[in-house]
């Protein structure tokens, strides 16, 4: 059986396998289903992974460019992944020594800067437009604080669609019970990630990497394609801040800390310009993985 070189990384515990795009993996969906399985997949700090990043590096470009294709545990391809993009930039920096990287994704090019304290990725401009999310043709307008299958959600595309619900306590909600009906609701013809958020008040100096910005949110996300909760979701963190601003819950353009279970992310959603996502990345190990026949 053929084996290919792979590495495992995580960004705030959102973990991925990295494989060169030219590796002899004919059936990428089968490869992802096999090695991402949380019971029988690749080892490490946690068994399995949240997806496989197939990366195609162009070190001769200036800045360095790398094409990112994320194959999820169900075999589908995600248009964008914030933590995956941060891992991709880190991998490219390790391979080339570059600190500035352009990550090419199906959702568009994303500029990333790799620093010792973390990786910052430009995430594009969040969109609430029905055609961008996308919403069903009969939606009638943006979906803002609207009851959908038991949750009051705001729909926003941050590279992938998110249904964001602000709740009193994210930990008090049975996410695996409430999220699937929303994820599959008819209003979302391509499905949606379901993200819960709870506001947390902090002192001015309490947000690492975001001085002078006491605003913070706790986050939990049920991811389309993973079909379960992940320990962090970068597009979901951006969606939280974008939705909070759109619904009047947040009035700052400054940095906001968003804390999924896996750690802290710093988000900026300006009025005029792309949102940014900043957070740590760790390389776990290198290995060889069998290619399913």
N, C-alpha and C positions, 0 to 999 in steps of 0.2 A: 504494500500500500504506500502511496506517495505521502510524504510529510513536507510541510512548509514551515519556514521560520516565522515566528510570531513574537510579539511582546505584549505584555499586559500593563495598562496604565489606569489610573483613576483620577478624576477631578472631583473633589469633595464626595468621594465614594461612589460616584457615577462611573462605573468601570467598563473598559473596552479592550478588546483585542486589536492590535495593529498588525496588519499584513500588507506587504508590498502588492501594489495593484497588478504587477506582472507575475505574481506567484501562480503556479498551475492549479488554480481552484476553478474548475469548470462550473460547478454548481455552488454559487456563493450562498444561496438561501439554505441549502442543506448543510453547508459548513457552519453557518451561523446557528442554525437550529441545534446542531450537534454540540458545539463547543460553548454556547451561551446558556445551555440548560443549567438551572440552578441546583439540580440534584446530581447530574452526571457529567457536567461540562468541565471545562478547564479548572485547574486548582488555583491556589493563591490564598489571599486573605479571606476571600469568599469564593465559593464554587460558582462557576459560570460567569456570565458577563451580561451587560446591558446592550451589547451589540458588537459588530466587527467593523473596524475602520479600514477599508482598502484604500491605500494612499499611493498616489503617483506624483513623485517629486521632480520638479524642474529646477535644479540648483543653479543653472546658468542664467535664469531670469533675475531681474533686479526691480523690486525685491524678489527673493526666492518665492516660487509658487508651488503649491501642492494641491492636487485635486483630491477631495475627500468624498468617498462614497460610503455611507453608513448603511449596513445591512443589519436589520433588527432581529431579535430572537425569533420572530414569527416568519422571517424570510423576506419581509417587505423592506423597501428602501425609504429612509427618511430624508426629506428635503434639506433639513438643517438640524444641527444639534450644537448648542452652545458649548457644553463641556467637551463634546467630541472635537469641536473646532479648537478649543484650548489645548487639548491633548495633541491634535494634529500639528499645531504650531510648535509645541514643545518637542515633538518627535523631529520635525523639520530642523529646528534649531540644533538639536543633538547631532543630526546628520551633517549639517553644513556649517555650523558656527554662527549662522545668521540670527539676529535678534528681531528682525522685522520679516513677517511672512504674510503672503496673500493666500488665503485658503479658499479654493474654488469649490462651491457647493451647488446643488441644484437650485437653491434659493438665491444664488448670486455670490459674488466675490466678497470675502470677509477679511478685512485687514486686522492683523494680530501683532502684538508686541510682547515679546518674552522677556521678563525681568526676573531677578532672583526672588523677589517677593511675590511673584504671581504673573499670570498671563492675562492680558486684556485683549478682548476681541470686539470689534465693531459688529453689531448685530442687525444693522439695517433699521429702518423706521417701522415701528409697530403700526399695523393697520387694522382699523375696525370696520372697514368697508365690506359689505356683504360679499362682493365678488372676490375679495382678497382672502377672506377667512378660510374657505368659502362657506357661505350659508346657502340654504335652499332658495330657489328662485322666488318663492312666495314669501320670503322673510319680511319684506316691506321696509327694510332699513336696518341699521346696525342693531346688534343685540346687546343692550345695555341694562344691567340689573333686571334681568327677565327670568321668571320662573321656567325652568326646563327640567322635567322629570324629577322634581323634588328639591332641586337646588336653584338658588337665584344666581344667575351667571352673567358675566360680561364676556363676549367673544372677541378675541383679538388674534391676529396672525403675527408672530414674532419669528418667522421663518417656517413655522408649522402652526396649525390652529390650536388655540387654547380656549377652554371655557373656564373662566376664573370665578370662583365663589369666595366671598369674604364671610368668614364665620367667626364666632366668639372664641373658639378654641380648636385649632386644627387637630389636636390629639384626641379630642372628644368625639370625633366623627369617624364612623366606620367607612373608610375610603373605599375598600374593596366592595362594599355593598352599594354605596350611593353613586360611585363613579361610572360603572358600566352602562347604566341606562342613559346617562348624559353623553358618554363617549359615542354611543350608537344612535343617539336621537336623530330623527328624520331631518331636523333643522341643519344638521352637519352631514352633508352628502358624502364627504370624504372622511368622516369621523373627526374626533377632537381629543386632544389631551385634556384631562380634567385636573385643575389646580386649585387647591384650597389655600387661603391666606388669612392670617390673623395679625393685626397690628400690635406692635410692642413698643412701648415708650422707653427711651434710653436717655442717659445723660449725653451732653455734647461730645465728651471724649470717649464714649463707649463703643463707637463704631470704628473698628480697626480699618485703616485705609480710607476712611470717610470722615475726616475731622470736620466738626461743625455741623454734622448732619445726624441729629438724634433719631430720625425716623428709621424704623426697622420693621420687618415682617417675618413671621415664621411661615414656612411653606411646606406643603405636601403635594405631590403630583402623581397621578395615575397616567402612565404613558401609553398612548396608542402605539402598537407594534411590539411593545414589551408585554402589554396586557396585564399590567400590574403596577404597583408602586415602585418607583426608583428612589434611591437615597438622595439624589439631587437631580435637578433638571434646569439647565441654564436658560433655555427658551421660556420655561415656566417662570423662572425668577424675573426675567424681563417682563413677561406678561403680567405678573403681579403688580409691578411698579407702573406699567403703562395703564393697566385697568384702574389702579388706585387714582392715578392722575385724571383719567377720563371721567371717572364717577365722582370727582370732587373730594375723595378721601385723603388726597395728598396734593400739596400745592408747591412742592419744591422741584427745581430742576437739578438739584445737587445730588450727591451720592446717597444711596439708600442701601442699607444692609438687608439682604434677604437670606434667611437661614433655613434651608431644608434639613432633614435629619443628618445628612452627611457632612455638614460644615457651613461656613459662611461665604457668601458671594456678595460683591459690591456692584450695584447696578446704577447706571445713569441713563435717564430718559429725558433728553432735552426737548424743548419746543421745536427747534429747527436743526435737525441733524440726526445721525444714527445713534441708537442706543448702544451702550457698551456694557460688557460683562467682564468682571475681573475676579479671579480666584486662583487657588493653588492647583498644581498638578504634580502627581507622583508616579514615577515608573516603578512597577512592582518587580517584574522579572522578564527574561527572555526564555523562549522555549521552542519546541517543534511540535506541530499539531498534525495529526493525520487528516488527509483529505478524504471525505466519505466517497465511496464508489457509487 
